[in-house]
Amino acid sequence: MDMEACIHTAAEVIRSRSSLQPQVGLILGSGLGDFCDGLQNAGKIPFSELPAFPQATVEGHCGEFWIGTHQEVPVLALRGRLHYYEGYPQNVLTIPVRVMALLGIKTLILTNAAGGIHPRLSPGSLMLLQDHINQSGSNPLIGSNLGEFGPRFPDMSEVYDAGLRNDVLLAARKEGMDLACGTYLMYSGPSYETPAEIRFFGKIGADAVGMSTVPEAIVARHCGMRILGISCITNMAAGILQKKLSHEEVLETANCIKPKFLRLLDLAVHASVQA
């Protein structure tokens, strides 16, 4: 794959489909794509209509760019993402982030469905990311540096923008919305983690675990974006409760938490353009 050509071509196609200049990008995790249904003046571009673009294969991930306005803010949303466990190298699965950067987006809201590790989290909790731990075994910046986007060795001391996170926390508290803050750990998947792995992840500082987000956050920082990360806790991680894990449970809980999650995205988009 000529990755740079793929990125530039996708950006050109999106520009040709809409006159909007998106200010905020969103990547929507498992079962969380209904945000797109509320966009005004919306248009969608399936990955299948973008030349040489990788395709999403997981239930709950449509694989579409949606461009429209949300609260009068032009946004570009990814309805469904690509995953490392689908077999894509991390520099390929993060192509959509590069496309957003080429389109001039400076703020990226990353969302995911995650398993709770910390006792204060339970299914239905929402957690803003303060930091992450990369346990995937790879990094999306391995290989030749794409110099038009960022430096060879980007700083990762503050991946998730503290000012933006605090603005969202304050807005949520005014509405009586209880949010947690914590550290997200990425595990490669597609198998769920073992109880022993979860105990280890808890000891090294992880509050929640999932199979996405970290490669996109790394690439977004490489591109100089501000990032807000949101984890929807859809289940407790392996061994926390005496029950087996399933993707169906993830989607079911994501559906139940949908109203609260969508309201949080309202606040996040508003905070993104006010900062």
C-alpha positions in Angstrom: 0.0 0.0 0.0 1.2 3.5 -0.9 0.0 4.9 2.5 0.7 8.6 1.8 -1.3 8.4 -1.5 -4.1 6.6 0.3 -4.3 9.4 2.9 -4.2 12.2 0.4 -6.7 10.6 -1.9 -9.2 10.0 0.9 -8.9 13.7 2.0 -9.5 14.8 -1.5 -12.6 12.7 -1.8 -14.0 14.0 1.5 -13.3 17.6 0.4 -15.2 16.9 -2.9 -18.3 15.6 -1.0 -18.8 18.6 1.3 -18.1 22.3 1.5 -17.8 22.1 5.3 -14.5 22.7 7.0 -14.6 20.4 10.0 -13.1 21.7 13.2 -13.5 18.7 15.4 -12.9 15.0 14.6 -14.5 12.1 16.5 -13.7 8.4 16.4 -16.7 6.4 17.8 -16.1 3.0 19.5 -18.2 -0.2 19.6 -21.9 0.5 19.7 -21.3 4.3 20.0 -21.9 5.4 16.4 -25.4 6.7 16.9 -23.9 10.2 17.4 -23.8 10.4 13.6 -27.6 10.1 13.3 -27.9 13.5 15.1 -25.7 15.4 12.7 -27.2 18.2 10.6 -26.5 18.6 6.9 -24.8 15.3 7.1 -23.2 13.2 4.4 -21.4 9.9 4.8 -18.5 8.4 2.8 -18.1 4.6 3.3 -14.5 3.3 3.4 -15.4 1.2 0.4 -15.7 4.4 -1.7 -12.2 5.5 -0.9 -9.5 4.1 -3.2 -7.2 1.5 -1.5 -8.7 2.3 1.9 -8.6 -0.4 4.6 -12.1 -1.9 5.5 -13.7 -2.4 8.9 -14.8 -5.9 9.6 -16.1 -5.9 13.2 -19.8 -5.9 14.3 -20.7 -2.5 15.5 -18.2 -0.8 13.3 -19.7 0.4 10.0 -16.5 1.9 8.5 -17.8 5.3 7.4 -16.7 8.9 7.6 -19.6 11.3 8.4 -19.3 15.0 7.9 -21.9 17.5 9.1 -22.6 20.0 11.8 -23.2 19.4 15.5 -24.5 22.3 17.6 -23.4 24.4 14.5 -19.9 23.1 14.8 -18.6 21.3 11.6 -17.4 17.9 12.6 -15.9 14.8 10.9 -16.9 11.6 12.6 -15.6 8.1 12.1 -18.5 5.7 12.6 -16.6 2.5 13.3 -12.8 2.2 13.5 -10.1 -0.2 12.3 -8.4 -2.5 14.9 -4.9 -4.0 15.3 -6.5 -7.5 15.8 -8.1 -7.3 12.4 -4.6 -7.8 11.0 -3.8 -4.2 10.1 -0.4 -2.8 11.0 -0.9 0.2 13.4 0.4 2.7 10.8 -2.5 1.5 8.5 -5.3 1.4 11.1 -4.5 5.0 12.0 -4.8 6.3 8.4 -8.2 8.0 9.3 -6.4 10.1 11.8 -3.9 11.3 9.2 -6.9 12.1 6.9 -8.4 14.2 9.6 -5.1 16.1 10.1 -4.9 16.8 6.3 -8.4 18.2 6.5 -7.2 20.7 9.1 -8.8 19.2 12.2 -6.9 20.3 15.3 -9.0 18.5 18.0 -9.8 14.8 18.1 -12.3 13.1 20.5 -11.5 9.5 20.8 -14.1 7.1 22.3 -14.0 3.4 23.1 -15.9 0.7 24.9 -13.7 -0.7 27.7 -13.6 -3.1 30.5 -13.4 -1.7 34.0 -10.4 -2.7 36.3 -10.6 -0.1 39.1 -13.2 -0.8 41.7 -14.7 2.7 41.3 -15.8 1.8 37.8 -18.8 -0.3 36.9 -20.8 -1.0 33.7 -22.3 2.3 32.6 -19.5 4.5 33.9 -17.9 7.1 31.7 -14.1 7.7 32.2 -12.1 10.6 30.7 -8.6 9.5 29.8 -5.7 11.1 31.7 -3.1 8.8 30.2 -2.6 5.4 28.6 -0.4 2.3 28.7 0.5 0.6 25.4 0.5 -3.1 25.9 -0.3 -3.9 22.2 3.3 -4.9 21.4 3.6 -2.3 18.6 3.6 1.4 17.8 2.0 3.2 14.8 5.1 5.3 14.2 7.4 2.4 13.5 8.9 2.7 10.0 9.6 5.7 7.9 8.6 9.0 9.6 5.8 10.9 7.7 7.6 14.2 8.1 4.7 16.3 6.7 2.7 15.3 9.8 5.2 15.5 12.6 8.7 14.8 14.0 10.5 11.5 14.3 10.4 11.5 18.1 7.1 13.1 19.3 6.7 13.9 22.9 4.1 11.9 24.8 4.2 13.5 28.2 0.7 14.8 27.9 -1.2 12.8 25.2 -4.7 13.8 26.5 -5.2 17.6 26.8 -5.6 18.5 30.4 -7.3 21.8 29.7 -9.9 20.3 27.5 -10.5 17.4 29.9 -11.0 19.9 32.8 -13.4 22.0 30.7 -15.5 18.9 30.0 -15.4 17.8 33.6 -16.7 21.2 34.8 -19.5 21.2 32.2 -20.5 17.7 33.2 -20.6 18.5 36.9 -22.8 21.5 36.3 -25.3 19.0 34.8 -24.9 16.5 37.7 -23.1 14.1 35.4 -20.6 11.9 37.3 -17.4 11.2 35.4 -14.3 9.3 36.4 -10.8 10.0 35.2 -8.1 7.4 34.7 -5.6 5.5 32.7 -6.6 3.3 29.7 -4.5 0.3 28.8 -4.6 -1.1 25.2 -4.3 -4.9 24.8 -4.1 -6.3 21.3 -7.0 -8.7 21.4 -9.1 -10.2 19.9 -9.2 -12.6 22.8 -10.3 -11.0 26.0 -7.7 -10.7 28.8 -7.1 -13.4 31.4 -7.8 -12.7 35.1 -4.0 -12.9 35.7 -3.4 -10.3 33.0 -6.0 -8.0 34.5 -4.4 -8.3 37.9 -1.1 -7.3 36.4 -2.6 -4.4 34.5 -4.2 -3.1 37.7 -0.9 -3.3 39.5 0.9 -1.2 36.8 -1.7 1.6 36.9 -4.5 0.7 34.5 -8.1 1.7 35.4 -9.7 0.3 32.2 -8.7 -1.9 29.3 -9.6 -2.1 25.7 -8.4 -3.0 22.2 -8.1 0.4 20.5 -7.5 4.1 20.9 -3.8 4.1 21.8 -2.5 3.9 18.2 -4.9 6.7 17.2 -3.8 8.9 20.1 -0.2 8.4 19.3 -0.7 9.4 15.7 -2.9 12.3 16.7 -0.1 13.7 18.9 2.4 13.1 16.1 0.1 15.4 14.0 -0.1 18.0 16.8 -3.7 17.5 17.7 -5.4 18.1 21.0 -7.0 14.9 22.2 -9.9 14.1 24.5 -10.4 10.4 25.3 -13.6 8.9 26.6 -14.0 5.3 27.8 -17.5 3.9 28.1 -17.2 1.1 30.7 -19.4 -1.7 29.2 -18.2 -4.6 31.3 -15.9 -5.5 34.2 -12.6 -6.9 33.1 -11.9 -10.7 33.4 -11.8 -12.0 36.9 -13.3 -8.9 38.5 -16.8 -10.6 38.5 -17.5 -14.3 38.2 -18.9 -14.1 34.7 -17.7 -14.7 31.1 -17.1 -11.8 28.7 -18.8 -11.3 25.3 -19.0 -8.7 22.6 -22.8 -8.9 22.8 -22.6 -7.6 26.4 -20.4 -4.7 25.2 -22.9 -3.7 22.6 -25.8 -4.1 24.9 -24.3 -1.9 27.6 -23.2 0.7 25.1 -26.8 0.9 23.9 -28.1 1.4 27.5 -25.6 4.2 28.2 -26.3 5.9 24.9 -28.2 9.0 26.2 -25.6 9.9 28.8 -22.8 9.3 26.3 -24.4 11.4 23.6 -24.9 14.3 26.1 -21.2 14.0 27.1 -20.3 14.3 23.4 -22.5 17.5 23.2 -20.4 19.0 26.0 -17.1 17.7 24.6 -17.7 19.3 21.1 -18.8 22.6 22.7 -15.7 22.6 24.9 -13.5 21.8 21.9 -14.4 25.0 20.1 -14.6 27.2 23.2 -11.1 26.5 24.4 
